[in-house]
């Protein structure tokens, strides 16, 4: 993990995913749903917008 530098582009996707995961979990009281939605929120921008 040391060979992957933390840049300003690497922060928004995980931060958004964490916020969505916690928000969905608190809203629906359903941990698996929160994890699923948070993963989708992280995967989409991480593989498109922030790839590179």
mmCIF file of the N, C-alpha and C atoms, coordinates in Angstrom:
data_MODEL
# 
_entry.id   MODEL 
# 
loop_
_atom_site.group_PDB 
_atom_site.id 
_atom_site.type_symbol 
_atom_site.label_atom_id 
_atom_site.label_alt_id 
_atom_site.label_comp_id 
_atom_site.label_asym_id 
_atom_site.label_entity_id 
_atom_site.label_seq_id 
_atom_site.pdbx_PDB_ins_code 
_atom_site.Cartn_x 
_atom_site.Cartn_y 
_atom_site.Cartn_z 
_atom_site.occupancy 
_atom_site.B_iso_or_equiv 
_atom_site.pdbx_formal_charge 
_atom_site.auth_seq_id 
_atom_site.auth_comp_id 
_atom_site.auth_asym_id 
_atom_site.auth_atom_id 
_atom_site.pdbx_PDB_model_num 
ATOM 1   N N  . UNK A 1 1  ? 0.815   -1.189 0.000   1.00 0.00 ? 1  UNK A N  1 
ATOM 2   C CA . UNK A 1 1  ? 0.000   0.000  0.000   1.00 0.00 ? 1  UNK A CA 1 
ATOM 3   C C  . UNK A 1 1  ? 0.860   1.254  0.000   1.00 0.00 ? 1  UNK A C  1 
ATOM 4   N N  . UNK A 1 2  ? 2.123   1.126  0.320   1.00 0.00 ? 2  UNK A N  1 
ATOM 5   C CA . UNK A 1 2  ? 2.985   2.311  0.354   1.00 0.00 ? 2  UNK A CA 1 
ATOM 6   C C  . UNK A 1 2  ? 3.262   2.862  -1.029  1.00 0.00 ? 2  UNK A C  1 
ATOM 7   N N  . UNK A 1 3  ? 3.133   2.041  -2.066  1.00 0.00 ? 3  UNK A N  1 
ATOM 8   C CA . UNK A 1 3  ? 3.430   2.519  -3.404  1.00 0.00 ? 3  UNK A CA 1 
ATOM 9   C C  . UNK A 1 3  ? 2.262   3.283  -4.036  1.00 0.00 ? 3  UNK A C  1 
ATOM 10  N N  . UNK A 1 4  ? 1.140   3.391  -3.347  1.00 0.00 ? 4  UNK A N  1 
ATOM 11  C CA . UNK A 1 4  ? 0.005   4.144  -3.841  1.00 0.00 ? 4  UNK A CA 1 
ATOM 12  C C  . UNK A 1 4  ? -0.085  5.474  -3.100  1.00 0.00 ? 4  UNK A C  1 
ATOM 13  N N  . UNK A 1 5  ? 0.351   6.560  -3.710  1.00 0.00 ? 5  UNK A N  1 
ATOM 14  C CA . UNK A 1 5  ? 0.319   7.848  -3.018  1.00 0.00 ? 5  UNK A CA 1 
ATOM 15  C C  . UNK A 1 5  ? -1.112  8.354  -2.849  1.00 0.00 ? 5  UNK A C  1 
ATOM 16  N N  . UNK A 1 6  ? -1.360  8.998  -1.735  1.00 0.00 ? 6  UNK A N  1 
ATOM 17  C CA . UNK A 1 6  ? -2.666  9.601  -1.469  1.00 0.00 ? 6  UNK A CA 1 
ATOM 18  C C  . UNK A 1 6  ? -2.683  10.974 -2.113  1.00 0.00 ? 6  UNK A C  1 
ATOM 19  N N  . UNK A 1 7  ? -3.501  11.117 -3.114  1.00 0.00 ? 7  UNK A N  1 
ATOM 20  C CA . UNK A 1 7  ? -3.600  12.399 -3.816  1.00 0.00 ? 7  UNK A CA 1 
ATOM 21  C C  . UNK A 1 7  ? -4.977  12.993 -3.573  1.00 0.00 ? 7  UNK A C  1 
ATOM 22  N N  . UNK A 1 8  ? -5.151  14.206 -4.004  1.00 0.00 ? 8  UNK A N  1 
ATOM 23  C CA . UNK A 1 8  ? -6.448  14.867 -3.823  1.00 0.00 ? 8  UNK A CA 1 
ATOM 24  C C  . UNK A 1 8  ? -7.555  14.163 -4.607  1.00 0.00 ? 8  UNK A C  1 
ATOM 25  N N  . UNK A 1 9  ? -7.229  13.439 -5.652  1.00 0.00 ? 9  UNK A N  1 
ATOM 26  C CA . UNK A 1 9  ? -8.230  12.722 -6.447  1.00 0.00 ? 9  UNK A CA 1 
ATOM 27  C C  . UNK A 1 9  ? -8.648  11.416 -5.791  1.00 0.00 ? 9  UNK A C  1 
ATOM 28  N N  . UNK A 1 10 ? -7.877  10.920 -4.841  1.00 0.00 ? 10 UNK A N  1 
ATOM 29  C CA . UNK A 1 10 ? -8.183  9.637  -4.210  1.00 0.00 ? 10 UNK A CA 1 
ATOM 30  C C  . UNK A 1 10 ? -9.076  9.786  -2.990  1.00 0.00 ? 10 UNK A C  1 
ATOM 31  N N  . UNK A 1 11 ? -9.416  10.984 -2.599  1.00 0.00 ? 11 UNK A N  1 
ATOM 32  C CA . UNK A 1 11 ? -10.187 11.200 -1.371  1.00 0.00 ? 11 UNK A CA 1 
ATOM 33  C C  . UNK A 1 11 ? -11.694 11.275 -1.590  1.00 0.00 ? 11 UNK A C  1 
ATOM 34  N N  . UNK A 1 12 ? -12.221 11.930 -2.629  1.00 0.00 ? 12 UNK A N  1 
ATOM 35  C CA . UNK A 1 12 ? -13.677 12.117 -2.721  1.00 0.00 ? 12 UNK A CA 1 
ATOM 36  C C  . UNK A 1 12 ? -14.495 10.832 -2.853  1.00 0.00 ? 12 UNK A C  1 
ATOM 37  N N  . UNK A 1 13 ? -14.054 9.873  -3.616  1.00 0.00 ? 13 UNK A N  1 
ATOM 38  C CA . UNK A 1 13 ? -14.851 8.652  -3.816  1.00 0.00 ? 13 UNK A CA 1 
ATOM 39  C C  . UNK A 1 13 ? -15.036 7.881  -2.513  1.00 0.00 ? 13 UNK A C  1 
ATOM 40  N N  . UNK A 1 14 ? -13.980 7.591  -1.748  1.00 0.00 ? 14 UNK A N  1 
ATOM 41  C CA . UNK A 1 14 ? -14.204 6.883  -0.483  1.00 0.00 ? 14 UNK A CA 1 
ATOM 42  C C  . UNK A 1 14 ? -14.971 7.715  0.541   1.00 0.00 ? 14 UNK A C  1 
ATOM 43  N N  . UNK A 1 15 ? -14.759 9.011  0.543   1.00 0.00 ? 15 UNK A N  1 
ATOM 44  C CA . UNK A 1 15 ? -15.493 9.861  1.490   1.00 0.00 ? 15 UNK A CA 1 
ATOM 45  C C  . UNK A 1 15 ? -16.978 9.873  1.166   1.00 0.00 ? 15 UNK A C  1 
ATOM 46  N N  . UNK A 1 16 ? -17.317 9.965  -0.105  1.00 0.00 ? 16 UNK A N  1 
ATOM 47  C CA . UNK A 1 16 ? -18.725 9.927  -0.510  1.00 0.00 ? 16 UNK A CA 1 
ATOM 48  C C  . UNK A 1 16 ? -19.329 8.563  -0.203  1.00 0.00 ? 16 UNK A C  1 
ATOM 49  N N  . UNK A 1 17 ? -18.588 7.511  -0.460  1.00 0.00 ? 17 UNK A N  1 
ATOM 50  C CA . UNK A 1 17 ? -19.089 6.162  -0.193  1.00 0.00 ? 17 UNK A CA 1 
ATOM 51  C C  . UNK A 1 17 ? -19.346 5.964  1.297   1.00 0.00 ? 17 UNK A C  1 
ATOM 52  N N  . UNK A 1 18 ? -18.458 6.452  2.129   1.00 0.00 ? 18 UNK A N  1 
ATOM 53  C CA . UNK A 1 18 ? -18.647 6.337  3.574   1.00 0.00 ? 18 UNK A CA 1 
ATOM 54  C C  . UNK A 1 18 ? -19.874 7.111  4.030   1.00 0.00 ? 18 UNK A C  1 
ATOM 55  N N  . UNK A 1 19 ? -20.026 8.314  3.522   1.00 0.00 ? 19 UNK A N  1 
ATOM 56  C CA . UNK A 1 19 ? -21.179 9.134  3.902   1.00 0.00 ? 19 UNK A CA 1 
ATOM 57  C C  . UNK A 1 19 ? -22.489 8.479  3.464   1.00 0.00 ? 19 UNK A C  1 
ATOM 58  N N  . UNK A 1 20 ? -22.514 7.940  2.259   1.00 0.00 ? 20 UNK A N  1 
ATOM 59  C CA . UNK A 1 20 ? -23.725 7.281  1.759   1.00 0.00 ? 20 UNK A CA 1 
ATOM 60  C C  . UNK A 1 20 ? -24.004 6.007  2.545   1.00 0.00 ? 20 UNK A C  1 
ATOM 61  N N  . UNK A 1 21 ? -22.968 5.228  2.846   1.00 0.00 ? 21 UNK A N  1 
ATOM 62  C CA . UNK A 1 21 ? -23.152 4.001  3.612   1.00 0.00 ? 21 UNK A CA 1 
ATOM 63  C C  . UNK A 1 21 ? -23.758 4.293  4.976   1.00 0.00 ? 21 UNK A C  1 
ATOM 64  N N  . UNK A 1 22 ? -23.201 5.262  5.667   1.00 0.00 ? 22 UNK A N  1 
ATOM 65  C CA . UNK A 1 22 ? -23.718 5.625  6.992   1.00 0.00 ? 22 UNK A CA 1 
ATOM 66  C C  . UNK A 1 22 ? -25.130 6.197  6.870   1.00 0.00 ? 22 UNK A C  1 
ATOM 67  N N  . UNK A 1 23 ? -25.352 7.051  5.879   1.00 0.00 ? 23 UNK A N  1 
ATOM 68  C CA . UNK A 1 23 ? -26.665 7.651  5.696   1.00 0.00 ? 23 UNK A CA 1 
ATOM 69  C C  . UNK A 1 23 ? -27.748 6.625  5.408   1.00 0.00 ? 23 UNK A C  1 
ATOM 70  N N  . UNK A 1 24 ? -27.469 5.688  4.511   1.00 0.00 ? 24 UNK A N  1 
ATOM 71  C CA . UNK A 1 24 ? -28.456 4.658  4.190   1.00 0.00 ? 24 UNK A CA 1 
ATOM 72  C C  . UNK A 1 24 ? -28.684 3.761  5.396   1.00 0.00 ? 24 UNK A C  1 
ATOM 73  N N  . UNK A 1 25 ? -27.629 3.435  6.104   1.00 0.00 ? 25 UNK A N  1 
ATOM 74  C CA . UNK A 1 25 ? -27.790 2.586  7.286   1.00 0.00 ? 25 UNK A CA 1 
ATOM 75  C C  . UNK A 1 25 ? -28.652 3.273  8.349   1.00 0.00 ? 25 UNK A C  1 
ATOM 76  N N  . UNK A 1 26 ? -28.420 4.543  8.591   1.00 0.00 ? 26 UNK A N  1 
ATOM 77  C CA . UNK A 1 26 ? -29.218 5.259  9.584   1.00 0.00 ? 26 UNK A CA 1 
ATOM 78  C C  . UNK A 1 26 ? -30.657 5.465  9.113   1.00 0.00 ? 26 UNK A C  1 
ATOM 79  N N  . UNK A 1 27 ? -30.826 5.653  7.810   1.00 0.00 ? 27 UNK A N  1 
ATOM 80  C CA . UNK A 1 27 ? -32.151 5.891  7.263   1.00 0.00 ? 27 UNK A CA 1 
ATOM 81  C C  . UNK A 1 27 ? -33.007 4.624  7.251   1.00 0.00 ? 27 UNK A C  1 
ATOM 82  N N  . UNK A 1 28 ? -32.431 3.524  6.746   1.00 0.00 ? 28 UNK A N  1 
ATOM 83  C CA . UNK A 1 28 ? -33.190 2.294  6.579   1.00 0.00 ? 28 UNK A CA 1 
ATOM 84  C C  . UNK A 1 28 ? -32.930 1.260  7.671   1.00 0.00 ? 28 UNK A C  1 
ATOM 85  N N  . UNK A 1 29 ? -31.927 1.479  8.512   1.00 0.00 ? 29 UNK A N  1 
ATOM 86  C CA . UNK A 1 29 ? -31.540 0.510  9.551   1.00 0.00 ? 29 UNK A CA 1 
ATOM 87  C C  . UNK A 1 29 ? -31.269 -0.865 8.942   1.00 0.00 ? 29 UNK A C  1 
ATOM 88  N N  . UNK A 1 30 ? -30.541 -0.842 7.819   1.00 0.00 ? 30 UNK A N  1 
ATOM 89  C CA . UNK A 1 30 ? -30.255 -2.060 7.083   1.00 0.00 ? 30 UNK A CA 1 
ATOM 90  C C  . UNK A 1 30 ? -28.791 -2.019 6.651   1.00 0.00 ? 30 UNK A C  1 
ATOM 91  N N  . UNK A 1 31 ? -27.936 -2.710 7.391   1.00 0.00 ? 31 UNK A N  1 
ATOM 92  C CA . UNK A 1 31 ? -26.496 -2.665 7.118   1.00 0.00 ? 31 UNK A CA 1 
ATOM 93  C C  . UNK A 1 31 ? -26.131 -3.228 5.739   1.00 0.00 ? 31 UNK A C  1 
ATOM 94  N N  . UNK A 1 32 ? -26.658 -4.377 5.331   1.00 0.00 ? 32 UNK A N  1 
ATOM 95  C CA . UNK A 1 32 ? -26.289 -4.889 4.000   1.00 0.00 ? 32 UNK A CA 1 
ATOM 96  C C  . UNK A 1 32 ? -26.684 -3.933 2.874   1.00 0.00 ? 32 UNK A C  1 
ATOM 97  N N  . UNK A 1 33 ? -27.840 -3.307 2.988   1.00 0.00 ? 33 UNK A N  1 
ATOM 98  C CA . UNK A 1 33 ? -28.249 -2.347 1.966   1.00 0.00 ? 33 UNK A CA 1 
ATOM 99  C C  . UNK A 1 33 ? -27.299 -1.150 1.946   1.00 0.00 ? 33 UNK A C  1 
ATOM 100 N N  . UNK A 1 34 ? -26.915 -0.659 3.117   1.00 0.00 ? 34 UNK A N  1 
ATOM 101 C CA . UNK A 1 34 ? -25.975 0.453  3.184   1.00 0.00 ? 34 UNK A CA 1 
ATOM 102 C C  . UNK A 1 34 ? -24.634 0.106  2.573   1.00 0.00 ? 34 UNK A C  1 
ATOM 103 N N  . UNK A 1 35 ? -24.160 -1.099 2.848   1.00 0.00 ? 35 UNK A N  1 
ATOM 104 C CA . UNK A 1 35 ? -22.879 -1.533 2.286   1.00 0.00 ? 35 UNK A CA 1 
ATOM 105 C C  . UNK A 1 35 ? -22.968 -1.656 0.765   1.00 0.00 ? 35 UNK A C  1 
ATOM 106 N N  . UNK A 1 36 ? -24.067 -2.216 0.279   1.00 0.00 ? 36 UNK A N  1 
ATOM 107 C CA . UNK A 1 36 ? -24.251 -2.382 -1.168  1.00 0.00 ? 36 UNK A CA 1 
ATOM 108 C C  . UNK A 1 36 ? -24.305 -1.034 -1.880  1.00 0.00 ? 36 UNK A C  1 
ATOM 109 N N  . UNK A 1 37 ? -25.092 -0.123 -1.347  1.00 0.00 ? 37 UNK A N  1 
ATOM 110 C CA . UNK A 1 37 ? -25.213 1.197  -1.970  1.00 0.00 ? 37 UNK A CA 1 
ATOM 111 C C  . UNK A 1 37 ? -23.902 1.968  -1.853  1.00 0.00 ? 37 UNK A C  1 
ATOM 112 N N  . UNK A 1 38 ? -23.246 1.890  -0.703  1.00 0.00 ? 38 UNK A N  1 
ATOM 113 C CA . UNK A 1 38 ? -21.958 2.566  -0.533  1.00 0.00 ? 38 UNK A CA 1 
ATOM 114 C C  . UNK A 1 38 ? -20.896 2.034  -1.479  1.00 0.00 ? 38 UNK A C  1 
ATOM 115 N N  . UNK A 1 39 ? -20.897 0.736  -1.703  1.00 0.00 ? 39 UNK A N  1 
ATOM 116 C CA . UNK A 1 39 ? -19.952 0.142  -2.642  1.00 0.00 ? 39 UNK A CA 1 
ATOM 117 C C  . UNK A 1 39 ? -20.220 0.621  -4.060  1.00 0.00 ? 39 UNK A C  1 
ATOM 118 N N  . UNK A 1 40 ? -21.480 0.690  -4.435  1.00 0.00 ? 40 UNK A N  1 
ATOM 119 C CA . UNK A 1 40 ? -21.829 1.183  -5.764  1.00 0.00 ? 40 UNK A CA 1 
ATOM 120 C C  . UNK A 1 40 ? -21.430 2.647  -5.935  1.00 0.00 ? 40 UNK A C  1 
ATOM 121 N N  . UNK A 1 41 ? -21.657 3.435  -4.885  1.00 0.00 ? 41 UNK A N  1 
ATOM 122 C CA . UNK A 1 41 ? -21.282 4.854  -4.947  1.00 0.00 ? 41 UNK A CA 1 
ATOM 123 C C  . UNK A 1 41 ? -19.776 5.013  -5.060  1.00 0.00 ? 41 UNK A C  1 
ATOM 124 N N  . UNK A 1 42 ? -19.029 4.128  -4.440  1.00 0.00 ? 42 UNK A N  1 
ATOM 125 C CA . UNK A 1 42 ? -17.575 4.202  -4.526  1.00 0.00 ? 42 UNK A CA 1 
ATOM 126 C C  . UNK A 1 42 ? -17.063 3.692  -5.865  1.00 0.00 ? 42 UNK A C  1 
ATOM 127 N N  . UNK A 1 43 ? -17.623 2.606  -6.346  1.00 0.00 ? 43 UNK A N  1 
ATOM 128 C CA . UNK A 1 43 ? -17.109 1.969  -7.565  1.00 0.00 ? 43 UNK A CA 1 
ATOM 129 C C  . UNK A 1 43 ? -17.320 2.818  -8.810  1.00 0.00 ? 43 UNK A C  1 
ATOM 130 N N  . UNK A 1 44 ? -18.449 3.456  -8.910  1.00 0.00 ? 44 UNK A N  1 
ATOM 131 C CA . UNK A 1 44 ? -18.751 4.240  -10.119 1.00 0.00 ? 44 UNK A CA 1 
ATOM 132 C C  . UNK A 1 44 ? -17.753 5.378  -10.348 1.00 0.00 ? 44 UNK A C  1 
ATOM 133 N N  . UNK A 1 45 ? -17.596 6.309  -9.402  1.00 0.00 ? 45 UNK A N  1 
ATOM 134 C CA . UNK A 1 45 ? -16.622 7.378  -9.667  1.00 0.00 ? 45 UNK A CA 1 
ATOM 135 C C  . UNK A 1 45 ? -15.175 6.910  -9.604  1.00 0.00 ? 45 UNK A C  1 
ATOM 136 N N  . UNK A 1 46 ? -14.871 5.927  -8.802  1.00 0.00 ? 46 UNK A N  1 
ATOM 137 C CA . UNK A 1 46 ? -13.486 5.458  -8.699  1.00 0.00 ? 46 UNK A CA 1 
ATOM 138 C C  . UNK A 1 46 ? -13.020 4.815  -9.989  1.00 0.00 ? 46 UNK A C  1 
ATOM 139 N N  . UNK A 1 47 ? -13.931 4.193  -10.723 1.00 0.00 ? 47 UNK A N  1 
ATOM 140 C CA . UNK A 1 47 ? -13.520 3.517  -11.947 1.00 0.00 ? 47 UNK A CA 1 
ATOM 141 C C  . UNK A 1 47 ? -13.676 4.407  -13.186 1.00 0.00 ? 47 UNK A C  1 
ATOM 142 N N  . UNK A 1 48 ? -14.345 5.536  -13.056 1.00 0.00 ? 48 UNK A N  1 
ATOM 143 C CA . UNK A 1 48 ? -14.529 6.395  -14.224 1.00 0.00 ? 48 UNK A CA 1 
ATOM 144 C C  . UNK A 1 48 ? -13.858 7.759  -14.039 1.00 0.00 ? 48 UNK A C  1 
ATOM 145 N N  . UNK A 1 49 ? -14.361 8.538  -13.109 1.00 0.00 ? 49 UNK A N  1 
ATOM 146 C CA . UNK A 1 49 ? -13.900 9.914  -12.961 1.00 0.00 ? 49 UNK A CA 1 
ATOM 147 C C  . UNK A 1 49 ? -12.482 9.991  -12.421 1.00 0.00 ? 49 UNK A C  1 
ATOM 148 N N  . UNK A 1 50 ? -12.190 9.197  -11.369 1.00 0.00 ? 50 UNK A N  1 
ATOM 149 C CA . UNK A 1 50 ? -10.896 9.308  -10.696 1.00 0.00 ? 50 UNK A CA 1 
ATOM 150 C C  . UNK A 1 50 ? -9.881  8.286  -11.185 1.00 0.00 ? 50 UNK A C  1 
ATOM 151 N N  . UNK A 1 51 ? -10.203 7.515  -12.192 1.00 0.00 ? 51 UNK A N  1 
ATOM 152 C CA . UNK A 1 51 ? -9.234  6.537  -12.716 1.00 0.00 ? 51 UNK A CA 1 
ATOM 153 C C  . UNK A 1 51 ? -8.142  7.282  -13.472 1.00 0.00 ? 51 UNK A C  1 
ATOM 154 N N  . UNK A 1 52 ? -6.973  6.854  -13.241 1.00 0.00 ? 52 UNK A N  1 
ATOM 155 C CA . UNK A 1 52 ? -5.922  7.465  -14.047 1.00 0.00 ? 52 UNK A CA 1 
ATOM 156 C C  . UNK A 1 52 ? -4.809  7.902  -13.260 1.00 0.00 ? 52 UNK A C  1 
# 
